[in-house]
Amino acid sequence: MTTMTIHADDLFAEALRDYARRSRKSVNQTVKDLLSPILGIVKKHVDDTDNPFMKFCGVLPKGDGADIEAAINAQRVIDPEMWK
C-alpha cells in the first residue's frame, strides 16, 4: 500500500469531505471509490480472511430458519423467579 498526498483548495477539500460524510465513508475510501472506475480498476472480490465476521454472513439452507427462530424464542422466555 502506498500513501499519497493531494493539494487541494479549501472549496475542493470541503466538498470532498461533505461528499464523504453524506456517503458515510472516509475521505480516503471516497477518493478511491470515485477514481477507481475512471482508472479502470475493478474491485476484487472480498476475501473472507479480510473480515472475521464473514463466516456469519450468507443465506441459511432451507428449513434452518425455523430451528434458529425456535432457539431464539426459547431464549426470550423470562423466568420471573430469577428477578425477585
MIKOLZA-188145 format. One record per atom (N, C-alpha, C): residue number from 1; atom name; x, y, z. Coordinates in Angstrom, 1 decimal. Each point is the difference from the previous one (the first is absolute). Layout:
BEGIN
{pt NUM 'CA' {X Y Z}} ...
***
This chain:
BEGIN
{pt 1 'N' {0.8 -1.2 0.0}} {pt 1 'CA' {-0.8 1.2 0.0}} {pt 1 'C' {0.9 1.2 0.0}} {pt 2 'N' {-0.4 1.1 -0.7}} {pt 2 'CA' {0.7 1.2 -0.1}} {pt 2 'C' {-0.8 1.2 0.6}} {pt 3 'N' {0.7 0.9 0.6}} {pt 3 'CA' {-0.6 1.2 0.5}} {pt 3 'C' {0.1 1.1 -1.1}} {pt 4 'N' {-1.0 0.7 -0.3}} {pt 4 'CA' {0.0 1.1 -1.0}} {pt 4 'C' {-0.6 1.2 0.7}} {pt 5 'N' {0.5 1.2 -0.5}} {pt 5 'CA' {-0.5 1.3 0.5}} {pt 5 'C' {-0.5 0.7 -1.3}} {pt 6 'N' {-1.1 0.7 0.2}} {pt 6 'CA' {-0.4 0.9 -1.1}} {pt 6 'C' {-0.1 1.4 0.7}} {pt 7 'N' {0.2 1.0 -0.9}} {pt 7 'CA' {-0.1 1.4 0.4}} {pt 7 'C' {-1.3 0.5 -0.6}} {pt 8 'N' {-0.9 0.5 0.9}} {pt 8 'CA' {-1.3 0.5 -0.4}} {pt 8 'C' {-0.3 1.3 0.6}} {pt 9 'N' {-0.8 0.8 -0.7}} {pt 9 'CA' {-0.4 1.3 0.6}} {pt 9 'C' {-1.1 -0.4 1.0}} {pt 10 'N' {-0.4 1.0 0.8}} {pt 10 'CA' {-0.9 -0.2 1.1}} {pt 10 'C' {-1.4 -0.4 -0.5}} {pt 11 'N' {-0.4 0.5 -1.1}} {pt 11 'CA' {-1.3 -0.3 -0.6}} {pt 11 'C' {-0.1 -1.5 -0.4}} {pt 12 'N' {1.1 -0.4 -0.6}} {pt 12 'CA' {0.0 -1.4 -0.4}} {pt 12 'C' {0.1 -1.0 1.2}} {pt 13 'N' {0.8 0.4 0.9}} {pt 13 'CA' {0.2 -0.9 1.2}} {pt 13 'C' {-1.4 -0.1 0.8}} {pt 14 'N' {-0.6 1.2 0.2}} {pt 14 'CA' {-1.3 -0.1 0.7}} {pt 14 'C' {-1.1 -0.7 -0.8}} {pt 15 'N' {0.0 0.1 -1.3}} {pt 15 'CA' {-1.0 -0.7 -0.8}} {pt 15 'C' {0.3 -1.5 0.1}} {pt 16 'N' {1.2 -0.4 0.0}} {pt 16 'CA' {0.4 -1.4 0.1}} {pt 16 'C' {-0.4 -0.6 1.4}} {pt 17 'N' {0.3 0.8 1.0}} {pt 17 'CA' {-0.4 -0.4 1.4}} {pt 17 'C' {-1.5 -0.2 0.1}} {pt 18 'N' {-0.7 1.0 -0.5}} {pt 18 'CA' {-1.5 -0.1 0.0}} {pt 18 'C' {-0.5 -1.2 -0.7}} {pt 19 'N' {0.5 -0.3 -1.2}} {pt 19 'CA' {-0.4 -1.1 -0.8}} {pt 19 'C' {0.3 -1.3 0.8}} {pt 20 'N' {1.2 -0.1 0.6}} {pt 20 'CA' {0.3 -1.2 0.8}} {pt 20 'C' {-0.9 -0.1 1.2}} {pt 21 'N' {-0.3 1.0 0.6}} {pt 21 'CA' {-0.9 0.0 1.2}} {pt 21 'C' {-1.4 -0.5 -0.4}} {pt 22 'N' {-0.5 0.6 -1.1}} {pt 22 'CA' {-1.3 -0.5 -0.5}} {pt 22 'C' {0.0 -1.4 -0.4}} {pt 23 'N' {1.1 -0.5 -0.5}} {pt 23 'CA' {0.1 -1.4 -0.4}} {pt 23 'C' {0.3 -0.9 1.1}} {pt 24 'N' {0.3 0.6 1.2}} {pt 24 'CA' {0.3 -0.8 1.2}} {pt 24 'C' {1.3 -0.8 -0.2}} {pt 25 'N' {1.0 0.6 -0.7}} {pt 25 'CA' {1.3 -0.6 -0.2}} {pt 25 'C' {1.1 0.9 0.4}} {pt 26 'N' {1.2 -0.5 0.1}} {pt 26 'CA' {1.1 0.9 0.3}} {pt 26 'C' {0.3 0.7 -1.3}} {pt 27 'N' {0.8 1.1 0.1}} {pt 27 'CA' {0.4 0.7 -1.2}} {pt 27 'C' {0.9 -0.9 -0.8}} {pt 28 'N' {0.9 -0.7 0.6}} {pt 28 'CA' {0.8 -0.9 -0.8}} {pt 28 'C' {-0.8 -1.0 -0.8}} {pt 29 'N' {-1.0 -0.7 0.6}} {pt 29 'CA' {-0.8 -0.9 -0.7}} {pt 29 'C' {-0.8 0.7 -1.1}} {pt 30 'N' {-0.5 1.2 0.3}} {pt 30 'CA' {-0.7 0.7 -1.0}} {pt 30 'C' {0.8 0.3 -1.3}} {pt 31 'N' {1.2 0.5 0.3}} {pt 31 'CA' {0.9 0.3 -1.2}} {pt 31 'C' {0.3 -1.3 -0.8}} {pt 32 'N' {0.2 -1.1 0.7}} {pt 32 'CA' {0.3 -1.3 -0.7}} {pt 32 'C' {-1.3 -0.4 -0.8}} {pt 33 'N' {-1.2 0.1 0.6}} {pt 33 'CA' {-1.2 -0.3 -0.7}} {pt 33 'C' {-0.2 0.8 -1.2}} {pt 34 'N' {0.3 1.3 0.1}} {pt 34 'CA' {-0.3 0.9 -1.1}} {pt 34 'C' {1.0 -0.2 -1.1}} {pt 35 'N' {1.3 -0.3 0.3}} {pt 35 'CA' {1.0 -0.1 -1.0}} {pt 35 'C' {0.1 -1.4 -0.6}} {pt 36 'N' {-0.3 -1.0 0.7}} {pt 36 'CA' {0.1 -1.4 -0.5}} {pt 36 'C' {-0.7 -0.2 -1.4}} {pt 37 'N' {-1.2 0.4 -0.2}} {pt 37 'CA' {-0.6 -0.2 -1.3}} {pt 37 'C' {0.7 0.8 -1.1}} {pt 38 'N' {0.4 1.2 0.3}} {pt 38 'CA' {0.7 0.8 -1.0}} {pt 38 'C' {1.3 -0.6 -0.4}} {pt 39 'N' {0.7 -0.7 0.9}} {pt 39 'CA' {1.3 -0.6 -0.2}} {pt 39 'C' {-0.2 -1.4 -0.6}} {pt 40 'N' {-1.2 -0.5 0.0}} {pt 40 'CA' {-0.2 -1.4 -0.5}} {pt 40 'C' {0.3 -1.1 1.0}} {pt 41 'N' {0.0 0.4 1.2}} {pt 41 'CA' {0.3 -1.0 1.1}} {pt 41 'C' {-1.3 -0.6 0.5}} {pt 42 'N' {-0.1 -1.3 -0.2}} {pt 42 'CA' {-1.2 -0.7 0.4}} {pt 42 'C' {0.2 -0.5 1.5}} {pt 43 'N' {-0.9 0.1 0.8}} {pt 43 'CA' {0.1 -0.5 1.4}} {pt 43 'C' {0.1 -1.5 0.0}} {pt 44 'N' {1.0 -0.5 0.7}} {pt 44 'CA' {0.1 -1.4 0.1}} {pt 44 'C' {-0.9 -0.6 1.0}} {pt 45 'N' {-0.3 -1.2 -0.1}} {pt 45 'CA' {-0.9 -0.7 1.0}} {pt 45 'C' {0.6 0.1 1.4}} {pt 46 'N' {-0.8 0.3 1.0}} {pt 46 'CA' {0.5 0.1 1.3}} {pt 46 'C' {0.4 -1.4 0.5}} {pt 47 'N' {1.2 -0.2 0.4}} {pt 47 'CA' {0.4 -1.2 0.6}} {pt 47 'C' {-0.5 -0.2 1.4}} {pt 48 'N' {-0.5 -1.2 0.3}} {pt 48 'CA' {-0.6 -0.3 1.3}} {pt 48 'C' {1.0 0.3 1.1}} {pt 49 'N' {1.3 -0.1 -0.3}} {pt 49 'CA' {1.0 0.3 1.1}} {pt 49 'C' {0.1 1.4 0.4}} {pt 50 'N' {-0.6 0.9 -0.9}} {pt 50 'CA' {0.1 1.5 0.3}} {pt 50 'C' {-1.0 0.3 1.1}} {pt 51 'N' {-1.0 -0.7 0.2}} {pt 51 'CA' {-1.0 0.3 1.0}} {pt 51 'C' {-0.3 -1.2 0.9}} {pt 52 'N' {0.3 0.1 1.2}} {pt 52 'CA' {-0.2 -1.2 0.9}} {pt 52 'C' {-1.5 -0.4 0.1}} {pt 53 'N' {-0.9 0.9 -0.3}} {pt 53 'CA' {-1.4 -0.3 0.1}} {pt 53 'C' {-0.7 -0.6 -1.2}} {pt 54 'N' {0.8 -0.2 -1.1}} {pt 54 'CA' {-0.6 -0.5 -1.2}} {pt 54 'C' {-0.6 -1.4 0.1}} {pt 55 'N' {0.6 -0.7 1.0}} {pt 55 'CA' {-0.6 -1.4 0.2}} {pt 55 'C' {-1.4 0.0 0.5}} {pt 56 'N' {-0.4 1.2 0.5}} {pt 56 'CA' {-1.4 0.1 0.5}} {pt 56 'C' {-1.0 0.6 -1.0}} {pt 57 'N' {0.5 0.3 -1.2}} {pt 57 'CA' {-0.8 0.6 -1.0}} {pt 57 'C' {-0.4 -1.0 -1.0}} {pt 58 'N' {-1.1 0.2 -0.6}} {pt 58 'CA' {-0.4 -0.9 -1.1}} {pt 58 'C' {-1.5 -0.3 0.1}} {pt 59 'N' {-0.4 -1.1 -0.7}} {pt 59 'CA' {-1.3 -0.4 -0.1}} {pt 59 'C' {-0.2 -1.4 0.7}} {pt 60 'N' {-1.0 -0.1 0.8}} {pt 60 'CA' {-0.2 -1.3 0.7}} {pt 60 'C' {-0.6 -1.0 -0.9}} {pt 61 'N' {0.4 -1.3 0.2}} {pt 61 'CA' {-0.6 -1.0 -0.8}} {pt 61 'C' {-1.5 -0.1 0.3}} {pt 62 'N' {-0.8 -0.4 -0.9}} {pt 62 'CA' {-1.5 -0.1 0.2}} {pt 62 'C' {-0.3 -0.9 1.2}} {pt 63 'N' {-0.9 0.5 0.9}} {pt 63 'CA' {-0.4 -0.7 1.1}} {pt 63 'C' {0.8 0.3 1.3}} {pt 64 'N' {1.2 0.6 -0.1}} {pt 64 'CA' {0.8 0.3 1.1}} {pt 64 'C' {-0.6 1.3 0.7}} {pt 65 'N' {-0.7 0.8 -0.7}} {pt 65 'CA' {-0.6 1.2 0.6}} {pt 65 'C' {-0.9 -0.3 1.2}} {pt 66 'N' {-0.8 -1.0 -0.2}} {pt 66 'CA' {-1.0 -0.3 1.1}} {pt 66 'C' {0.7 -0.5 1.2}} {pt 67 'N' {1.0 -0.8 -0.1}} {pt 67 'CA' {0.8 -0.5 1.1}} {pt 67 'C' {0.7 1.2 0.8}} {pt 68 'N' {0.5 0.9 -0.8}} {pt 68 'CA' {0.7 1.1 0.6}} {pt 68 'C' {-1.0 0.9 0.7}} {pt 69 'N' {-1.1 0.3 -0.6}} {pt 69 'CA' {-1.0 0.8 0.6}} {pt 69 'C' {-0.5 -0.6 1.3}} {pt 70 'N' {-0.2 -1.3 0.0}} {pt 70 'CA' {-0.5 -0.7 1.2}} {pt 70 'C' {1.1 0.1 1.1}} {pt 71 'N' {1.2 -0.1 -0.3}} {pt 71 'CA' {1.1 0.2 1.0}} {pt 71 'C' {0.0 1.4 0.5}} {pt 72 'N' {-0.1 1.0 -0.8}} {pt 72 'CA' {-0.1 1.4 0.4}} {pt 72 'C' {-1.2 0.2 0.9}} {pt 73 'N' {-1.1 -0.5 -0.4}} {pt 73 'CA' {-1.2 0.2 0.8}} {pt 73 'C' {0.1 -0.6 1.4}} {pt 74 'N' {0.7 -1.2 0.1}} {pt 74 'CA' {0.2 -0.7 1.2}} {pt 74 'C' {0.8 0.9 1.0}} {pt 75 'N' {0.9 0.7 -0.6}} {pt 75 'CA' {0.9 0.9 0.9}} {pt 75 'C' {-0.7 1.3 0.4}} {pt 76 'N' {-1.1 0.3 -0.6}} {pt 76 'CA' {-0.8 1.2 0.4}} {pt 76 'C' {-0.9 -0.2 1.2}} {pt 77 'N' {-0.1 -1.3 0.4}} {pt 77 'CA' {-0.9 -0.3 1.1}} {pt 77 'C' {0.6 0.6 1.3}} {pt 78 'N' {-0.7 0.8 0.8}} {pt 78 'CA' {0.4 0.6 1.2}} {pt 78 'C' {-0.5 -0.8 1.2}} {pt 79 'N' {1.0 -0.4 0.8}} {pt 79 'CA' {-0.4 -0.8 1.2}} {pt 79 'C' {-0.2 1.0 1.1}} {pt 80 'N' {-1.3 0.2 0.4}} {pt 80 'CA' {-0.3 1.0 1.1}} {pt 80 'C' {0.7 -0.2 1.3}} {pt 81 'N' {0.3 -1.3 0.3}} {pt 81 'CA' {0.7 -0.3 1.2}} {pt 81 'C' {1.4 0.5 0.1}} {pt 82 'N' {0.6 0.1 -1.1}} {pt 82 'CA' {1.4 0.5 -0.1}} {pt 82 'C' {0.1 1.5 0.3}} {pt 83 'N' {-1.2 0.7 -0.1}} {pt 83 'CA' {0.0 1.5 0.1}} {pt 83 'C' {-0.6 0.4 1.3}} {pt 84 'N' {-0.2 -0.9 1.0}} {pt 84 'CA' {-0.5 0.4 1.3}} {pt 84 'C' {1.1 0.5 0.9}} 
***
